[in-house]
Amino acid sequence: MRAMVAQTSVEPRQLVLPVFVAEGLTEPRPISSMPGVVQHTLDTLRKTAVEAAQAGLAGVMLFGVPATKDARGSGALDEHGILTEAIRAVRQEVGDDCLVMTDVCLDEFTDHGHCGVLTPGGAVDNDATVAIYAEMAVLHAEAGAHVVAPSGMMDGQVGAIRDALEAAGHVDTAILAYAAKYASAFYGPFREAVASSLQGDRRTYQQDGANLREALHEVALDLAEGADLVMVKPALAYLDVIRAVREVVDVPVAAYNISGEYAMVEAAAANGWIDRDAAIGETLTSIRRAGADIVLTYWALEVAQRRGGRR
């Protein structure tokens, strides 16, 4: 009876699996703060992508971890860099059976850990960073990405990427805009996952957690610049933002169930404090109920496989 009248569901087709791939690995490297999540080799990445497609997931979101970094994040524009090679590898394995989605940002590639290049005074240079994002997005599209996802919260990033993609002939490459990305305390495990070098914070370009109207303004700007989908990140502490965005836009809304949210459930479950499977289900259902059409979550593959795969 409860299943028949349930108003919200979590389906594999609504889930995206974030995946990390690190340069130079010969076997997967566990991420200590995210039990069950690893930095993949290219070979294990291929296997995971195939499993994601077979399970009926919407897609995989790829994050690259280079062996070396520099101030300009040069590895992000390397045609043979780890992220570009990962895109090619996954697309070759899954074709169009699973969306290949890519993170367009510099934080994994810079030795200072910020999402963009810096001015001589140490501030993030918005316009110089946006130009790099545009070039990076085209590189990803040429490597086979179906969806590019600029996550740096730079002003004008979506418009610049849309113009660059269309100028390069990639008119069908979709843009998933991190339209409302908040400066959050829940990103800690992710920074281990990508071996971040960040010192300090990103409050000069990520959203203030106290502000909702500002987030809606940012969403409107990204849509005006050509975003195909918009995302709210994090999810759990910002369910009201997801709902507010859902109510004012007519494009798909995504939400990122981020590393800290994942780690809290895993840690509590490991200590016997909560029922792990029930907590996962409740977490993902809450994000969908708030209005997210698509959920990025590290539990995506597990949940989909438990449901029995593609239907």
N, C-alpha and C positions, 0 to 999 in steps of 0.2 A: 504493500500500500504506500509506504513512504517513497519507494523508488518511482512508483507511478505518478505521484503528485509532486515530485521534487521540481522546484522551479529553476535550479541552477545545476549544471553538470560540468565536469572536467573531462574533456575528451582529448585523446592523443593529438588530434588534428589542431588543437588549440595550444599546444605546448612546443616550446623551442628549448633545445639543450645547449647551454653555453659550454664550450670545449676549449681547453688550453693545449697548445702544442709548443714544445720548447725545442730550440735548435741544439743539436749535438747529443741528444739523448739516445741511448741504445736500449733502454727499457723505461717504462713509465715511472715517474717520480711522484710519490704520494705528497699531497698537500696536508701538512699536519693539522692545520686549523679547519680543514674541511674533510672530515673522514669520508672515504669512499670516492673522493675526487682526486684526479691526478693531472700532472703535466704529461701529455702524450708524446710519443714518438710519432713520426709520420705514418709508420705502419699501424700502430694501435689506433691512431686517428682514423685511418681508412676503415678499420674494422668497426669502430664505434659509429662512424657515419652510416655504414651499411646497416648496422643494428637499428639506428634511429629511423632509417627509411623503412625497414621491415616492420618496425613497431608502429608506423603510421604517424610519427611526429611531423609537425609542420616544417621543422628545419633544425639546423645546427648553427649556432653563432660562434664564429672562430676568433680566438685571441692568440696572437703570436708572442712568444717569449724569445728574443734574440740572445745570442751568446755574448754579444758586445753592444754597448750603448754609447751614444755621444750626445752632445748638447742639442743638436738639431734633430735627433731621432732619425738619422740617415737610413737605418735599416727599414724604416717604413716605406721607403721609396725604392728599395732594392728589388729589382725584377726577379732575383733569385733568393730573396730573403725568406725567412721561415714562414711568415704569414702568406706571402704570395705562393710559395710552393705548397702550403697547406690547402689553399683554395683550389689550386689545380688538382691536387691529389684527391680531395673530397669530390670535386665535380666529376672527375673521371670515374670514381667509384659509384656515385649515386645518380649521375645524370640529372634528370628532372624529377626523380622520385622523392626528393627531399630538398627543401630550399637550402641553398648555401648562402649564409648571411655572414657579414664581416664587420668587425669593429673598425671604424675609421677614427683613429685617435693616435696620439704620439706618446701617451704616458708609459706604455710598455717599452718604448724605444729610446726614451731620453734618459740621460744619466742623472738628471735632476728630478725626474719623476712627474713633471707637470705635463698637462695635456697639450701643450704647445711650446713653440720656441720662445726664448726670453729676450727682452730688451737688455741693453747694457746695464740698466738699473735693476734688473732682476724681475721685472714684471712680465707677465705673459703678453706677447705681441699678437693681438687678435688677428690683424689683417695678414700678417706674414704666415700665421698658423693656418688661416682659412685657405690660403693659396696652396699650402702643402696638403691639406685635406682634399682639395679638389683633385690634385694630381694623384693622391693615394686612392681615391675612389675610382678613378679611371683605370688605374693599375689593377684594382680588384675586379672591376667589371671585365677587363680584358682577360684576366686569369680564370673567369668563370662564375663570379659571384652573381647570384640572382638579386640579392638585396644588400645594400650598403647602409651602415648605421653609424652616422657621425655622433660621437658621444661626448665631445669635448666642451659643449655649451659655449662655443664661440659665436659671437654675433655675425650673422650673415653666412654661416657655414652651409646651410641647406641650399640657399640660392646659388652660391658659388659651385657647389657640387652638381646641382641640377644643370647649370649652364655647361659645366665641363663635360658631363656625361653626354648631353645632347650634342655638343660640338664634336665629340669623339664617336658619335653614332650609336651610343648605348641608350637608346630612347626607351627601352623596355626594362632597364635596371631600376628597381624600386628603391626609394629612400625611406628608411625607418628612422625618424628623427627622435633622438633623446631630447624631447622638447621640454620636459620638466624633470631635470636631474638635480637632486638636492645635495648640498654639502652635508654628508651624513656620517655618523659614528659607526655605522654598520658595514662599512667597506673594508674593514681591517683584514679579514681572511683573503679577500680578492687581491690585496696588495702582496700577500705572500704568494698567491697563485701566479702572479705575473712578475714576481721578483722586483717589485717597485722600489725605486730609489728615492721616493718622495720624502722630503723633510718639510714639516709645516702642514699647510692645508690648502684647499682650493676654493676658499670662500670668495675670492675676487671674481670667480666666473661660474661657480655652481650656485644653485638657488638657496635662499634663506629658508630654513625649515618653518619659520613662523608665517610665511607668506603663501597665500593661495591665489589671490588676484594676480600677483606677478607671474605665477606659473601659467595661468590662463592667457596672459598677454604673450608670454614666450611661445606657447602652443599656437596662438593665432599668427604670430610672425612666421613660424616654421611652415605653417600651412600656406600662407601667402607666398612663400618662397618656393613651394613645390613639393613639400613632403607628402608621401603617399600614405604613411602610417605615422602615428605619434606614440611616444612612450613616456611613462612615468616611472621614475626610479629614485629611491627604493619603493617597494610595494606596501609592506605591512604598516609602517608608520605613516603612510600617505594614502590610505584607502579613500579618505575623503577627497583627495585630489583626483584620484582615478575616477570617482563618481562625478565630480564636477567637470572634468574633461569630457567624459562620456556624454554628458548632457548638452555640451555646446559644440561638439564636432560631429561631422558625418563621415569620417574616415575611421578605419579600424584603430582601436586603442590597445596598446601593449603595456604590460607592466613587468618589471624585473624583480623577481623574488631573489634578493641578492645574497651574497656570501654570508654576511653576518646573521641574516634571518635563517639561513640553512644551518649554520654552525650552532646557533642557539638550540634548535630542535634536536640536532644530532647529539650535542653535549648533554642535554637534559635526558634524552632517551638512554644514552650510554650509562647514565647514573641511576637509571630506573625511576626517574621522577615523573615521566610522562609516557604514554603509549605512543610509540614512534609513528606507526602507520596511521593511527587515527589523527595525530597532530599534523602529519603531512597532508592528509585529505582535508582537514579543516582549514589549514593554511591556504591551500590552492583554491578551495571553494570560496573562501572569503575574498580572494583577489578577483575571481570571476564574478562573484555576486556584486562586488563594488562597481563592476562595469568593464573589466578588461576582456577584450575579445581574444587576446593572445597573452600567454604567460611564459616568460623566460624563467626556467627553474632548473637547478641542478638535479632535481628529482624526476625530470621529464621522462627519461628512458625507463627508469624503474617503474614509474606509474603506468606508462604506456604498455610495458611488457606484462605488468600485472593485469592489465585490461585485456590482454590477448592479441595485441598488435593491430595491424591494419584491418579496417572493415570495408 
